[in-house]
Amino acid sequence: MFNIPKGYPHFYFNNKTLYAEKVSLEKIAKKLGTPLYVYSLEAIRNSWSVYQEAINNSNSLICYGMKANSNIAILKEFSKLGSGFDIVSGGELLKLISIGATPEKIVFSGVGKQLWEMKLALENNIKCFNIESEEELYVLSDLAISMKKRAPISIRINPDIDAQTHPYISTALKESKFGISIDKAVSTYRIAKKLSGLNIIGIDCHIGSQLTHIEPYLDALNKLIPLIKKLTEEEISIKTLDLGGGLGICYQKEQIISPTTLLENINTCLNYNNLSHLQLILEPGRSLIGNAGILLTTVQYIKSNELENLVIVDAGMNDLLRPALYQAYHGLQPITPREGKFKKYSVAGPICESADFFSKKCELSPIYRDDIIAIESAGAYGMTMSSNYNSRFRASEVIVDKNKYYIVRQRETLKELLQGESVIP
């Protein structure tokens, strides 16, 4: 069965056919074609409610990390639910402006903010810039002064913590490109305090993604608390504590951390250190959307070599990059399983790359040409990381709400694929 956590029964088998809420996925796939991303609106709402219950009306702000999935229908839903947003580009901010998101709930992270992006954020009075280098302080201050504004900032601290996750998504080691070394934190805050275009409001930290242990969070917090106290002694007032996102989801058999467990541990630590007055900001992405989505793909060909049975499907690494990039696990299910003995299949895409595999030697019920396979837990870092590699059209996206479904991204056309290109006259 699917790896949706207990209490999230939004994808299930009914009469031997996979459903999303009350809609048959076979019906959707045959009408709209594949590759096709399908999201459950109920799953999105339920994952949000878990965070709401965890913060329990405390002085906390949940900012959805929209790099996980930035479809505007999903952003609009989170906005209606009361979410803030963590952005990493001007394009993401433009999407939020288009749906009427609350600027005072937007935090701007990222190591390479450009002037036009900073200007747009200042014009829209966002909550905070998470600063990631000393030079960024000067650039933002000069821009804010030229606009007769003061930019609200936190400084992202790199605490040199091993997040015990994949090295590509571990962001707080010494060699990381993110943030400012904790050893240079005080001197960097001193610089910020002297710059008239800046208004220090907080401190920021993000240690990695797909975290399944609470210890890295607590290790980071135990390094940040003495720093906050040192800054207070220097009359640098810290009002917000942003601990980023990173909570993992169940892709296979991981034991995941609940938001409640995370918040309870954080608050216990803050209360013990007389820091309960700080506004806590969290930036979950994957844990809000990852298990709310799947990717449907159709079998094109089946062949065997000396080592394995190969299933070639119409989705590729351009549609879902995680397995090729991170060697990430995604469960697979035929949406209408056949009777018969399970076999080991390696499921590959059509891209001209040897890395274009979704799974190696996974056990599935018998597979035939034109069967439709669901790739599980594809709601996060699926569509947002997709591309036109091999000049392929990007997939369509659908949201299911009870017994209805809505197309929230049309499949790309040839005209859109060629848009912006031209030949030499």
C-alpha positions in Angstrom: 0.0 0.0 0.0 0.9 3.6 -0.2 3.3 5.2 2.3 0.8 7.9 3.4 1.3 8.2 7.2 -1.4 6.8 9.4 -4.4 9.0 9.4 -3.9 10.2 5.8 -6.0 7.7 3.8 -6.4 9.9 0.8 -5.0 7.3 -1.7 -6.5 3.9 -1.4 -7.8 0.9 -3.4 -11.5 0.6 -4.2 -12.7 -2.4 -6.3 -9.1 -3.2 -7.1 -8.5 0.3 -8.6 -6.5 3.2 -6.9 -8.5 6.3 -5.9 -7.5 9.8 -4.8 -10.3 10.7 -2.3 -13.4 9.7 -4.3 -12.0 9.9 -7.8 -10.6 6.9 -9.8 -7.1 7.6 -10.9 -7.6 5.3 -13.9 -10.4 7.6 -15.0 -8.3 10.7 -14.7 -5.2 9.2 -16.4 -7.2 7.9 -19.3 -8.9 11.2 -19.9 -6.0 13.5 -19.3 -3.0 11.3 -20.3 0.3 10.9 -18.5 2.7 11.9 -17.0 0.3 13.5 -14.6 0.7 14.8 -11.1 -2.3 14.3 -8.8 -2.7 16.0 -5.4 -5.3 15.4 -2.7 -6.8 18.7 -1.3 -7.9 16.9 1.8 -4.3 15.6 2.4 -3.0 19.2 2.1 -5.6 20.5 4.6 -4.9 17.6 7.0 -1.1 18.1 6.9 -1.7 21.8 7.6 -4.0 21.0 10.6 -1.3 18.9 12.1 1.0 21.9 12.3 -1.8 24.1 13.6 -2.5 21.7 16.4 1.2 21.6 17.2 1.6 25.4 17.5 -1.6 25.5 19.6 -2.2 29.2 19.3 1.3 30.0 20.5 3.4 33.0 19.1 4.4 31.0 16.1 4.3 31.5 12.3 4.3 28.6 9.8 5.8 29.7 6.5 5.3 27.1 3.8 8.6 26.5 2.0 7.2 27.0 -1.5 10.2 25.6 -3.3 8.7 22.2 -2.5 5.7 22.8 -4.8 4.8 26.2 -6.1 1.6 25.5 -8.1 -0.5 28.6 -7.5 -3.6 26.5 -6.7 -1.6 24.9 -3.8 -0.2 28.3 -2.7 -3.7 29.8 -2.7 -5.0 26.9 -0.5 -2.2 27.4 2.0 -2.8 31.2 2.0 -6.5 30.6 2.7 -5.5 28.3 5.6 -3.5 31.1 7.1 0.0 30.1 6.1 3.0 32.4 5.6 5.6 31.6 3.0 9.3 31.0 2.7 10.6 32.2 -0.7 14.0 31.9 -2.4 13.4 34.0 -5.5 11.7 36.9 -7.0 9.7 34.6 -9.2 8.3 32.9 -6.1 7.3 36.3 -4.7 5.6 37.2 -7.9 3.5 34.1 -7.7 2.5 35.0 -4.1 1.6 38.5 -5.2 -0.6 37.1 -7.9 -2.7 35.1 -5.4 -2.9 37.9 -2.9 -0.8 36.3 -0.1 -0.1 38.4 3.0 3.3 40.1 2.6 3.8 40.4 6.3 3.9 36.6 6.4 6.7 36.2 3.8 10.3 35.5 4.6 12.9 35.7 1.9 15.8 33.2 2.1 18.5 32.3 -0.5 22.2 32.9 -0.9 22.0 34.9 -4.2 19.3 37.5 -4.0 19.5 39.9 -6.9 18.8 43.7 -6.7 15.4 43.4 -8.6 14.3 40.7 -6.2 15.2 42.7 -3.1 13.5 45.8 -4.6 10.3 43.8 -5.2 10.3 42.4 -1.7 10.9 45.9 -0.2 8.1 47.4 -2.3 5.8 44.7 -1.0 6.8 45.1 2.7 7.6 41.5 3.4 8.2 40.3 6.9 11.9 39.5 6.8 15.0 39.0 4.7 17.1 36.0 5.8 20.7 37.3 5.2 23.3 34.8 4.1 26.5 36.8 3.7 28.2 39.9 5.0 28.2 41.5 1.6 24.5 41.0 1.3 24.0 43.3 4.3 25.7 46.2 2.5 23.8 45.6 -0.7 20.4 45.4 0.9 21.1 48.4 3.2 22.1 50.6 0.3 19.1 49.6 -1.7 16.7 50.2 1.2 18.2 53.6 1.9 17.7 54.6 -1.8 14.1 53.6 -1.4 13.7 55.4 1.9 13.0 52.2 3.7 14.5 50.0 6.4 14.8 46.3 5.5 13.8 43.9 8.3 16.4 41.2 8.6 17.4 38.0 10.3 20.9 36.6 9.8 21.1 32.9 8.8 23.6 31.2 11.0 25.4 28.1 10.0 25.9 26.1 13.3 28.0 23.4 11.7 25.5 20.6 12.5 25.4 17.2 10.8 21.7 16.8 9.9 22.2 13.1 9.2 20.6 13.3 5.8 21.7 13.2 2.2 24.7 15.4 1.6 23.0 17.3 -1.2 20.2 18.4 1.3 22.3 18.9 4.3 22.8 22.7 4.7 24.5 23.5 8.0 28.0 21.9 7.7 31.1 24.1 7.7 31.6 23.6 3.9 28.0 24.5 3.1 27.4 27.5 0.9 24.5 28.6 3.1 24.5 31.1 5.9 27.2 32.7 8.0 29.5 30.7 10.3 28.4 30.8 13.9 32.0 31.9 14.8 31.4 35.1 12.8 27.8 35.7 13.9 28.4 38.3 16.5 30.7 40.4 14.4 28.2 40.2 11.5 25.3 41.4 13.7 27.5 44.3 14.8 27.9 45.3 11.2 24.2 45.0 10.6 23.4 47.2 13.7 25.5 50.0 12.2 23.8 50.0 8.8 21.0 52.5 8.7 19.1 50.7 6.0 18.6 47.6 8.1 16.3 46.7 11.0 17.4 43.6 12.9 14.4 41.5 14.0 15.7 38.0 14.4 18.0 35.0 13.9 17.6 32.3 11.3 18.9 28.7 10.9 18.1 25.9 8.5 20.1 22.6 8.9 18.7 20.4 6.1 15.8 18.5 4.6 14.2 15.1 5.1 15.2 15.0 8.8 14.0 11.9 10.7 15.8 12.6 14.0 15.1 15.4 16.4 18.7 15.6 17.7 20.0 17.9 14.9 17.3 20.4 15.7 18.2 20.4 19.4 21.9 20.6 18.6 21.3 23.7 16.5 19.1 25.3 19.1 21.7 24.7 21.8 24.2 26.6 19.7 21.8 29.4 18.9 20.6 30.1 22.4 24.0 31.3 23.8 24.4 33.4 20.7 21.0 35.1 21.3 22.0 35.8 24.9 25.3 37.3 23.7 23.5 39.5 21.2 21.1 40.7 23.9 24.1 41.7 26.1 25.3 43.8 23.1 21.9 45.5 22.9 21.0 43.7 19.7 17.3 42.8 20.2 16.2 39.4 18.8 12.4 39.1 18.4 12.1 36.1 16.1 13.7 32.7 15.9 13.5 31.0 12.5 14.4 27.3 12.7 13.7 26.6 9.0 12.0 23.5 7.8 13.3 20.0 7.1 10.9 17.6 8.8 10.9 14.4 6.8 8.1 12.3 5.5 7.6 8.6 5.1 8.8 7.5 1.7 9.4 3.9 2.7 9.5 2.8 6.4 11.1 5.9 8.0 10.2 6.8 11.6 9.2 10.4 11.2 9.1 13.3 13.7 5.7 14.8 14.3 5.4 18.6 14.3 4.0 18.3 17.9 7.1 16.5 19.1 9.3 19.1 17.4 7.4 22.0 18.9 7.2 20.5 22.4 11.0 20.1 22.4 11.7 23.5 21.1 9.4 25.2 23.5 10.8 23.3 26.5 14.2 24.5 25.5 13.1 28.1 25.0 11.2 28.2 28.3 14.1 26.8 30.2 16.3 29.6 28.9 13.7 32.4 29.4 13.3 32.9 25.7 9.6 32.1 25.4 8.9 35.6 24.3 10.5 34.9 20.9 8.2 34.4 17.9 9.0 31.0 16.5 9.1 30.7 12.7 9.1 27.3 11.0 9.4 26.8 7.2 8.0 23.3 6.4 7.7 22.3 2.8 8.0 18.6 2.1 6.1 17.6 5.3 3.1 19.7 4.2 2.9 18.5 0.6 5.1 15.5 0.0 2.6 12.7 0.7 -0.3 14.7 -0.7 0.8 14.0 -4.3 1.6 11.2 -6.7 2.9 11.0 -10.3 1.0 8.8 -12.8 2.9 7.3 -15.6 2.1 4.8 -18.4 4.1 1.7 -19.4 5.4 2.0 -22.9 7.6 -1.1 -23.3 8.7 -4.1 -21.3 12.0 -5.9 -22.0 14.5 -8.1 -20.3 18.3 -8.3 -20.3 20.6 -10.7 -18.6 20.2 -9.0 -15.2 16.7 -7.6 -14.9 13.1 -7.1 -16.2 12.9 -3.5 -17.5 9.7 -1.5 -17.6 10.0 1.7 -19.7 7.4 4.3 -18.8 6.5 7.7 -20.3 7.6 9.8 -17.2 11.3 10.5 -16.9 13.9 12.2 -14.8 12.8 15.5 -16.3 9.4 14.9 -14.6 10.7 13.6 -11.3 14.4 14.2 -10.7 14.8 13.0 -7.1 15.7 9.3 -7.8 18.4 10.3 -10.3 19.7 13.3 -8.4 19.5 11.9 -4.8 19.1 8.2 -5.4 15.9 8.8 -3.6 13.3 6.1 -2.9 9.8 6.4 -4.2 7.3 3.6 -3.9 5.6 2.3 -7.0 2.1 0.8 -7.5 0.1 -0.2 -10.5 -3.2 1.6 -10.2 -5.0 -1.6 -11.3 -2.9 -4.5 -9.9 -3.2 -7.8 -11.8 -3.6 -11.2 -10.2 -0.5 -13.3 -10.4 2.9 -13.9 -8.9 4.9 -10.7 -8.1 8.0 -10.1 -10.1 11.0 -7.9 -9.7 11.0 -5.0 -12.2 13.4 -2.1 -12.8 11.3 0.9 -13.8 13.0 3.4 -16.1 12.1 6.5 -18.0 12.7 7.4 -21.7 15.4 10.0 -21.1 18.8 9.4 -22.8 20.6 9.1 -19.4 21.6 5.9 -17.5 20.5 7.6 -14.3 16.9 7.8 -15.6 15.4 5.1 -13.3 12.6 5.4 -10.7 13.3 2.1 -9.1 15.6 -0.9 -9.3 14.3 -4.4 -8.9 11.1 -3.5 -7.0 8.5 -6.3 -6.5 5.3 -5.5 -8.4 2.3 -7.5 -9.6 2.5 -8.5 -13.3 3.1 -5.5 -15.6 2.0 -5.1 -19.2 2.2 -2.4 -21.9 -0.3 0.5 -21.3 -0.6 -0.3 -17.6 -0.6 2.9 -15.4 1.8 3.1 -12.5 1.6 5.5 -9.6 4.8 6.9 -8.2 4.2 7.6 -4.5 5.1 10.6 -2.3 5.7 12.9 -5.3 4.0 16.0 -4.0 7.3 17.7 -3.0 10.2 18.5 -5.3 8.6 16.9 -8.3 7.0 19.5 -10.6 9.2 22.3 -9.2 12.3 20.5 -10.2 11.0 19.4 -13.6 12.4 20.5 -16.9 12.2 20.3 -20.7 15.3 18.0 -20.9 15.3 16.0 -24.2 12.8 18.7 -25.4 10.0 16.9 -23.5 6.7 18.6 -22.6 6.3 19.2 -18.8 3.6 17.2 -17.1 0.1 18.3 -16.2 -1.1 18.8 -12.6 -4.5 18.0 -11.1 -6.0 18.6 -7.6 -8.7 16.2 -6.4 -11.3 17.6 -4.0 -13.7 14.8 -2.8 -15.5 13.5 -5.9 -14.2 16.2 -8.3 -10.9 17.1 -9.9 -9.5 20.3 -11.3 -6.7 20.8 -13.8 -4.3 23.3 -12.2 -1.6 23.1 -14.8 -2.2 22.2 -18.5 0.2 20.0 -20.2 2.7 22.0 -22.2 2.2 22.4 -25.9 4.7 22.6 -28.8 4.1 26.3 -29.0 5.0 26.7 -25.4 8.0 24.5 -25.8 9.3 26.7 -28.6 8.4 30.0 -27.0 11.3 32.4 -26.7 13.5 30.6 -29.2 14.2 31.8 -32.7 16.4 31.0 -35.7 19.1 33.3 -37.2 17.6 35.2 -40.1 
